[in-house]
Amino acid sequence: MPQMTGGQALVAQLLREGIEVVFGLPGVQLDWAFDALYDARDRIRIYHTRHEQATSYMADGYARTTGKVGMCLVVPGPGLLNAMAGLSTAYACNSKVLCVSGQIPSEHIGKGRGMLHEIPHQLEAVRSVTKWAARAMRPEEVPGLVREAFRQLHTGRPRPVEIEIPPDVLMNTAEVTLLDPEPAEQPEGDPDLLDQAARALGQAERPIIFAGGGVLAAEAWEELQALAELLEAPVVMSMDGKGALSDRHYLAQNMIAARELTPQSDVILVVGTRFLQPATSDWGPNGQVVIQMDIDPEEIGRNYPPAIGIVADAKRGLAALVDRVPKHNRKRASRKEELTALKERIEDLLWEVQPQAAYAMALREVLPDDGILVSESTQVGYWTWNAFPVYRPRTLLTSGYQGTLGYGFATALGAQVANPDKAVISINGDGGFMYNVQELATAVQHRINLVTVVFNDNAYGNVRRIQKERFNGRLIASDLYNPDFVKLAEAFGVEGIRAEGPEQLKQALERSLGVGHPVLIEVPVGEMPSIWSIVMAGRRQQAV
């Protein structure tokens, strides 16, 4: 067994697990980890940021666009707390993020002496936004802890995990055994329940499928399409499931279409989604047979009690249904004409939400099919969550149910790092963009050639509109004072462009994609109408 410091053991085991990129920010408790990373700098690329929040967001963008593990490395206390916004987003979006954090010296943990960066119950705090978290107290424990972290990431529901290592453990030397990665085993589902589901789906006259982010996490898009085509079943994709079936396919539908399609259906298959909006809407299930498939047993029946609940990986479970359905499948007429007409009606309805629709479609016209759009909690962003046509899996990122304002720019940086040869566009409002504006320096320093769009209305626009419409114009804390974003970009060494209106935005994007350096496009805008009255119609629990 080789003699290693805890830091060397950490890096050596990370290499065995396939880590190639680390998003981190150094500090005194991590000195020995970063020193070990120096020796591995030809195999692990370090992207150091200007704020810990960006490390976890970048790791999330990296993970969700590739299916690989995205890793962040932060100091304890305030460093980890800063990173927890990104971890909470990754948790909401089922993202494979590994966070490694420092700790105070092991002999002082839990004693409340006021050590640098000490917070009480750090491990317990981070467990609120992770699937699993643990601490190494000796160098010999580090490889096993890292392997367990990866086992957690690759089995069951993918969600962030965290390891914390005190500085003395990173510094101390011991005989360390490195471990081989464990193969991941995912469940196919109970055969009897799969047979029941196949029979119900095959005999259904008008089945419908609801698909979510679990389909993308499991890389189950081919199996989903095969099953949908067998059944002539429309596929309603959640916000995090968009791209599981290309929007060019007539079976691909959105949640607005579900209001009309669900009452007409007789069997509903729910795959890899929380099913929250249908379960809390007036148009939701009403006597139909509901089949729910999810890798997380706690998700089965959480929002609606299914007739058949199957704990399974979406890829293996859907493949099993594709094999079983034909023996029960009835003959159905093509629904292409009907469903194409429905899509067109909804597109016309959503096009009325202006100028958001025109701006978003300017993005779509320029972005290649495999290009990646990272949305934000902003007016154009809300439109994209619901209406942006997505043609490939993992090419639209949102903040999921967490709705984390300010996540988008840093997440897009991580997506661009992971996909250097693809076009990546980050859209932001002026409010959210300023959360991580300092990472313009990271883009320049690390040559991350992201195209960033900032829609500037000099306000927290959603808040301001609500205050006008619901509170009789009693405006408070919603106006913003902004810099000149073009000049600000140039001060960081980023090319800055100002675009007035959708056509100029389209021209600026055509000029910016592929230029080989980061670009920021500022788009001055005024107040915009709400899309939520369209999106949330029929919802028993109103939200904005």
LOPALUM-412940 format. One record per residue (C-alpha): x, y, z. Coordinates in steps of 0.5 Angstrom, whole numbers, plus 500, padded with zeros to 3 digits. Last residue first. Layout:
XYZ;...
END
This chain:
408565480;404560484;396558484;395551487;388549484;391550477;386550472;390556468;397556470;401556464;396561461;396566467;403565468;405568461;405575464;406581460;413585459;415591462;421595458;427592454;434593453;438587450;445587453;449582449;455579452;461575448;466570451;472569445;472564439;468567435;463561434;457564436;457572436;455574429;449570429;447572436;448579434;444579428;438575432;438580438;438586432;432582430;429581437;429588439;435593440;441589441;447592445;454588444;460587449;466583448;469581454;475583457;472585464;472592463;469590456;463587459;462593464;462597458;456593455;453592461;452600463;451599470;444598473;440601478;434597480;427597482;423592485;424594493;417597493;412599488;405599491;402599484;395597486;398591490;396585485;397588478;402593480;406589485;406583481;409587475;414589480;416582482;416579475;421585473;426585478;428592475;432596470;429592464;435589462;435583458;442580459;444575453;451571455;455568449;460563452;467562450;470559456;477562455;479560463;481567464;476570460;470566463;473567470;473574469;466574467;465570473;464577477;457578474;455572479;448575482;448581477;445576472;439575476;437582477;439584469;435578467;439573464;440568458;446564457;447561450;452555449;454553442;457546442;465545441;467546448;461542451;463541458;466548459;460551456;455547461;460550466;459557464;452556463;451554470;455561472;450565468;444561470;443561477;442568479;434567481;434559484;427557481;428551486;422547482;427546476;433551475;432551468;437547463;435546455;440542451;440536455;436531450;435534443;430538439;427543444;422548442;422554447;414554450;414553457;421554460;422558454;417563456;419564463;426565461;424571457;421574463;427572468;428566472;434564468;435559462;441555459;440554452;445549449;446548442;445541439;439543434;443549432;442556436;440562431;433561430;432558437;435565440;430569435;424565437;426567445;426574443;419574439;416570444;418574450;415581446;410579447;406573449;401572443;406567441;404562446;397562444;399561436;404555439;398552443;394552436;399549432;401544437;393542437;393541430;399537430;396532435;390531431;393530424;398526427;394521431;395515427;389510428;390505433;391497433;391494440;397492444;397486448;403482446;406489443;407492450;412487453;418489450;417496449;415496457;422493459;425498455;421503459;423500465;431499463;431507461;427510466;431506472;425502476;420502482;414501479;407503482;401501479;394504480;398510482;396515488;398522486;403527489;407522493;405516490;411513488;416519489;419515495;421509491;426513487;427510480;420512478;415509474;408511475;402508472;395512473;389508470;384514469;378516474;380523474;387525473;388532472;384537469;382541475;390541477;394539483;396532480;397535473;402540476;406536481;407529476;414529480;417526474;421520472;415517468;408518469;404513464;396515464;391510461;384513459;386519456;381525454;381528460;389528460;389531452;386538453;389540459;396536457;396541451;398547456;403542459;407541453;407536447;411531443;407526439;408530433;415530433;419536431;419538439;424532440;422527445;426527452;428534450;424538455;424533461;426539466;420543464;415537464;414533458;407531455;408525451;402524446;401516446;401513439;402507443;408504439;410511438;410513445;414506447;419507442;420515443;421513451;426508449;430512445;430518450;432513456;438517458;437515465;438523467;434525461;428520463;428522470;428530468;420528466;416525462;408524462;405519457;398519455;394513453;388513448;384507447;388503452;389495451;397496450;397501456;394496461;397490459;404493459;403496466;400489469;406486465;411491468;408490475;409482475;416483472;418488478;422494476;429494471;433496477;440500476;446497478;452501478;459498477;464500483;470504482;477500484;480502490;486506493;489503499;493508503;498507508;498514512;500521511;497527514;496534511;488532508;487529515;489535518;485540514;479536515;475533510;468534508;464529503;458531499;453528495;448531489;442528487;441522482;436517484;438510485;445508483;451513480;451518485;451514491;456509488;460515487;460518494;461511496;468511492;470517495;469515502;473509501;478513498;478518504;478513510;486511510;487519510;483519517;477523519;473523513;466526513;460524510;454527506;448523502;442525497;444533498;441539500;438538507;445534508;449540508;446543514;448536518;455536516;456543518;453542525;456548528;459553523;467554523;470558518;476560522;476556529;470559534;471555540;464551538;467544540;463540535;470539531;476542534;480535534;479535526;481541524;476546521;473543515;474543508;469541502;468536497;462537493;460532488;454533483;450528479;444533478;437531480;434538478;432540485;438537488;442541483;439547485;440546492;447544491;448551487;445555493;449551497;456553494;455560499;454555505;460551503;465557503;462561509;463555513;468550510;472551504;470549497;471544491;466543486;465536482;461535476;459527475;458525468;451526464;454531459;449537459;447536467;453534470;457540467;452545468;451543475;459543476;458550474;453552479;457549485;463553483;459559482;456560489;464559491;465566488;471568484;472562480;477557479;477552474;482546475;483541469;485534472;489530468;495534466;494538473;495531477;501534481;498541482;491537484;495534490;497541492;490543492;488538497;494540501;492547501;484546502;483548509;487555507;483557502;482555494;476556490;474550486;471547479;474541478;475537471;477530469;474526474;474519472;473515479;480512479;482520478;478522484;481516488;488519486;486526488;483524495;489520497;494525495;490530499;490525505;497525504;500518501;504512503;503507498;500500500;
END
